[in-house]
Amino acid sequence: MKLRKVTAASATVFALALTATACGGGDSDKESSSGGGKDKITIGIKFDQPGLGQKTPQGYEGFDVDVATYVAKKLGYEENQIEWKESKSADRETMLQRGDVDFIAATYSITPERQEKVDFAGPYLLAHQDVLLRADDDKIKSPEDLNDARLCSVTGSTSAQNVKEKLAPKAQLQNYPTYSACLTGLQNGAIDALTTDDSILAGYASQSQFKGKFKLGGFKMTNENYGIGVKKGSDLKDKINKALEEMVADGSWDTAVKENFGPANYKNEPAPKIGDIKS
């Protein structure tokens, strides 16, 4: 088996990316974990988000992984020169500031508060807060219909609270430890809806055991501009922006979206233009 699932998106990456020599991206040279003395690049991703960034027995897969692999190729790194590191949400700024990673692609929404600490390339995906429903649910057609509904999100997330405070004050909040637990509750009827970013919901719903069982509400309750985080002042920002533009231009971006989110019937926004951050 290959180290990472070979999707059509990653095949396009290798077919279309220009051959280049490895470059350090403005940082000091790093030794390969294989001990061969070659340069490597260290990239932060999520390890537990199906469809976006997931560690599997076969390697790493998801939309963020495909984007990061394409970018790394354009920076001059082959796939075997990539070291993947888990980047939990609370650790991302610290990891960049300490130099633990060269860049992070991990459902990393660009916000003014984060921009004070790190720089962002992109955005490369415009996501929205949404809800996931059972496929046969015909009662919840708008955010207002979530009043009196049992609404699930993971412990520590603000997504469900945002819905209750701004859109459906009578929603019954249910906090589960993981999204997978929420999905089980949704499947067996213990909850009525699960809320977080639509891209994350689509990724979970696309898992083989859940295909055809859920649907997205399509409510677009917020704008989430996913960017690639780099250390403040890093010259990687401009290089990554160029790579993202090329990924859109050659069709690799569309292929990655379809490969990773298609099974959930995810109606994605068009690829955003670099620097176009939707409030």
Salt bridges, closest charged atoms under 4 A:
ASP66 OD1 - ARG4 NH1 2.65
GLU78 OE1 - LYS73 NZ 2.74
GLU79 OE2 - ARG4 NE 2.98
GLU83 OE1 - LYS40 NZ 2.69
GLU93 OE2 - ARG114 NE 3.74
ASP100 OD2 - ARG98 NH2 2.56
ASP102 OD1 - LYS30 NZ 2.92
ASP119 OD1 - LYS232 NZ 3.32
ASP192 OD1 - ARG134 NH2 3.72
ASP192 OD1 - ARG150 NH2 2.99
GLU246 OE1 - LYS74 NZ 3.10
GLU269 OE2 - HIS128 NE2 2.76
GLU269 OE2 - LYS220 NZ 3.22
ASP276 OD2 - LYS278 NZ 3.28
